[in-house]
Amino acid sequence: MSTDLHFSRVLPASRDLVWACWTDPALIPLWFMPKPHRALSAEIDLRPGGIFCVEMEVEGTVMKEPGVVLEAIPARRFVFTDTYAPGWKPNPEPFMTAIIEFSDAGDDTRYDVTVRHRSEEAARRHEEMGFFEGWGTVAGQLGASAAALRGPDPEREIRITRHIDAPPDLVWKAWTDPELLPKWFGPDGYHCETEEIDIRPGGRWRFTMVGEGQRFPNLHEFGEMEPGKRLTYRLSGFEDMRHHADVEVEFTPEGTGTRITMRLTFKDMKRADAMAFGALEKGYETLAKLAAVARILPR
């Protein structure tokens, strides 16, 4: 017998939504434990060595099993283990390392799970405990929870979310200060050349995104703005400056930091086409640059 246990499913939701369910602590209780057991809360830090801990209730007993994140590639791969506790402290009784992989299956998500154990005996014990039944049930709950996150136009929407280690007022400042926004906006390897910027309801930011030997004209026309909470903008771009997407950004307190959630509704293409050219990955790269700027702002 191998030390690994593996199964695959196709989940009825796009991988941006499945990833959100795995990495947003507020969504973990909706699906993480096979009913009637419950997940009560979660603490997740996606940096390597960051905490991954879910508080669970099983037959009236509340328990926690703190582990650490080993790898997190947004909407592609998530690896965590209980071999270590936070701070890289060895766990005296390690049980498993979970490798979760996400890939496109049409409009759905292929969900591949590998759970690695320290010995064949440990893997056999996990299987006898009901690994396939339990993880299979949870996969069904995960798919349903992810599907429930769909907006009114799911064929044209993507959702991008991450935790930022800075309070909402500073993340808001990084997004709405005309000196700061151009410093971080855009994926890795790109920078912004601003022609006009006026960040207020009814204002606009006209700029050119430059990278990989190409230049992309962009226009953000700002709509609703609730300081520290929410903003919207209309995104136009490409050579013909067509209406490309409507964007909503939410800033939600999460511990001492902020949960950023971007919802993009594409107007000139379907979500699958946007995903094919890397819109999701580029969105996560952009939010990582936002996090880097927000974290160093004076508090």
MOUR-V260848 format. One record per residue. RES is the residue in three letters. SS is DSSP state (@ for helix, = for strand, . for the rest). PHI is phi in whole degrees, -180 to 180 (none if undefined). BURIAL is 1 if it has 9 or more other ideal C-beta (glycine too) atoms within 8 Angstrom, else 0. Layout:
res	ss	phi	burial
RES	SS	PHI	BURIAL
RES	SS	PHI	BURIAL
This chain:
res	ss	phi	burial
MET	.	none	0
SER	.	-75	0
THR	.	-84	1
ASP	=	-106	1
LEU	=	-118	1
HIS	=	-141	0
PHE	=	-152	1
SER	=	-132	0
ARG	=	-142	1
VAL	=	-108	1
LEU	=	-97	1
PRO	.	-82	0
ALA	.	-160	1
SER	.	-73	1
ARG	@	-70	1
ASP	@	-63	1
LEU	@	-78	1
VAL	@	-64	1
TRP	@	-62	1
ALA	@	-59	1
CYS	@	-64	1
TRP	@	-78	1
THR	@	-118	1
ASP	.	-96	1
PRO	@	-56	1
ALA	@	-69	0
LEU	@	-94	1
ILE	@	-54	1
PRO	.	-62	1
LEU	.	-74	0
TRP	.	-148	1
PHE	.	-69	1
MET	.	-114	1
PRO	.	-67	0
LYS	.	-64	0
PRO	.	-88	0
HIS	.	-67	1
ARG	=	-135	1
ALA	=	-96	1
LEU	=	-91	0
SER	=	-163	1
ALA	=	-147	1
GLU	=	-128	0
ILE	=	-136	1
ASP	.	-126	1
LEU	.	-76	1
ARG	.	-71	0
PRO	.	-53	0
GLY	.	90	1
GLY	.	-71	1
ILE	=	-71	1
PHE	=	-132	1
CYS	=	-144	1
VAL	=	-118	1
GLU	=	-86	1
MET	=	-123	1
GLU	=	-119	1
VAL	=	-125	0
GLU	.	51	0
GLY	.	86	0
THR	=	-101	0
VAL	=	-96	0
MET	=	-145	0
LYS	=	-131	0
GLU	.	-132	1
PRO	.	-64	1
GLY	=	-134	1
VAL	=	-133	1
VAL	=	-82	1
LEU	=	-101	0
GLU	=	-155	0
ALA	=	-144	1
ILE	=	-106	0
PRO	.	-49	1
ALA	.	62	1
ARG	.	-126	1
ARG	=	-157	1
PHE	=	-138	1
VAL	=	-128	1
PHE	=	-140	1
THR	=	-147	1
ASP	.	-104	1
THR	.	-64	0
TYR	=	-124	1
ALA	=	-95	1
PRO	.	-52	1
GLY	.	86	0
TRP	.	58	0
LYS	=	-85	0
PRO	=	-61	0
ASN	.	-83	1
PRO	.	-66	0
GLU	.	-132	0
PRO	.	-66	1
PHE	.	-120	0
MET	.	-159	1
THR	=	-124	1
ALA	=	-107	1
ILE	=	-117	1
ILE	=	-112	1
GLU	=	-123	1
PHE	=	-124	1
SER	=	-144	1
ASP	=	-75	1
ALA	=	-132	0
GLY	.	66	0
ASP	.	-88	0
ASP	=	-106	1
THR	=	-125	1
ARG	=	-82	1
TYR	=	-119	1
ASP	=	-111	1
VAL	=	-120	1
THR	=	-124	1
VAL	=	-114	1
ARG	=	-104	1
HIS	.	-120	1
ARG	.	-78	0
SER	.	-156	0
GLU	@	-63	1
GLU	@	-62	0
ALA	@	-65	1
ALA	@	-65	1
ARG	@	-63	1
ARG	@	-64	0
HIS	@	-65	1
GLU	@	-64	1
GLU	@	-67	0
MET	.	-72	0
GLY	.	106	0
PHE	@	-53	1
PHE	@	-67	1
GLU	@	-68	0
GLY	@	-67	1
TRP	@	-68	1
GLY	@	-66	1
THR	@	-62	1
VAL	@	-64	1
ALA	@	-61	1
GLY	@	-63	1
GLN	@	-66	1
LEU	@	-62	1
GLY	@	-60	1
ALA	@	-66	1
SER	@	-66	1
ALA	@	-65	1
ALA	@	-62	1
ALA	@	-69	0
LEU	.	-82	1
ARG	.	-59	0
GLY	.	-85	1
PRO	.	-70	0
ASP	.	-133	0
PRO	@	-62	1
GLU	@	-73	0
ARG	@	-123	1
GLU	=	-117	1
ILE	=	-132	1
ARG	=	-124	1
ILE	=	-126	1
THR	=	-143	1
ARG	=	-161	1
HIS	=	-86	1
ILE	=	-122	1
ASP	.	-82	0
ALA	.	-160	1
PRO	.	-69	1
PRO	@	-55	1
ASP	@	-65	0
LEU	@	-77	1
VAL	@	-66	1
TRP	@	-60	1
LYS	@	-61	1
ALA	@	-62	1
TRP	@	-87	1
THR	@	-113	1
ASP	.	-83	1
PRO	.	-63	1
GLU	.	-82	0
LEU	.	-91	1
LEU	@	-53	1
PRO	@	-67	1
LYS	@	-74	0
TRP	@	-123	1
PHE	.	-68	1
GLY	.	116	1
PRO	.	-73	1
ASP	.	-57	0
GLY	.	86	0
TYR	=	-120	1
HIS	=	-139	0
CYS	=	-109	1
GLU	=	-111	0
THR	=	-86	1
GLU	=	-102	0
GLU	=	-158	0
ILE	=	-149	1
ASP	.	-149	0
ILE	.	-93	1
ARG	.	-165	0
PRO	.	-57	0
GLY	.	89	0
GLY	.	-84	1
ARG	=	-151	1
TRP	=	-126	1
ARG	=	-106	1
PHE	=	-154	1
THR	=	-118	1
MET	=	-86	1
VAL	=	-120	1
GLY	=	177	1
GLU	.	54	0
GLY	.	74	0
GLN	=	-128	0
ARG	=	-129	0
PHE	=	-123	1
PRO	=	-65	1
ASN	=	-138	1
LEU	=	-141	1
HIS	=	-106	1
GLU	=	-110	1
PHE	=	-77	1
GLY	=	-112	1
GLU	=	-76	0
MET	=	-143	1
GLU	=	-112	0
PRO	.	-50	0
GLY	.	76	0
LYS	.	-128	0
ARG	=	-162	1
LEU	=	-146	1
THR	=	-132	1
TYR	=	-154	1
ARG	=	-95	1
LEU	=	-104	1
SER	=	-121	1
GLY	=	-173	1
PHE	.	70	0
GLU	.	-63	0
ASP	.	-92	0
MET	.	51	0
ARG	=	-76	1
HIS	=	-67	0
HIS	=	-94	1
ALA	=	-162	1
ASP	=	-106	1
VAL	=	-125	1
GLU	=	-121	1
VAL	=	-124	1
GLU	=	-114	1
PHE	=	-117	1
THR	=	-120	1
PRO	=	-58	0
GLU	=	-145	1
GLY	.	63	0
THR	.	-93	0
GLY	=	-118	1
THR	=	-139	1
ARG	=	-95	1
ILE	=	-96	1
THR	=	-129	1
MET	=	-107	1
ARG	=	-119	1
LEU	=	-109	1
THR	=	-111	1
PHE	=	-77	1
LYS	.	-106	1
ASP	.	-113	0
MET	.	-162	0
LYS	.	-89	0
ARG	@	-56	1
ALA	@	-59	1
ASP	@	-69	0
ALA	@	-64	1
MET	@	-64	1
ALA	@	-64	0
PHE	.	-94	0
GLY	.	91	0
ALA	@	-59	1
LEU	@	-68	1
GLU	@	-63	1
LYS	@	-65	1
GLY	@	-64	1
TYR	@	-69	1
GLU	@	-63	1
THR	@	-64	1
LEU	@	-67	1
ALA	@	-64	1
LYS	@	-70	1
LEU	@	-59	1
ALA	@	-60	1
ALA	@	-64	1
VAL	@	-74	1
ALA	@	-63	1
ARG	@	-64	1
ILE	.	-101	0
LEU	.	-72	1
PRO	.	-60	0
ARG	.	-102	0
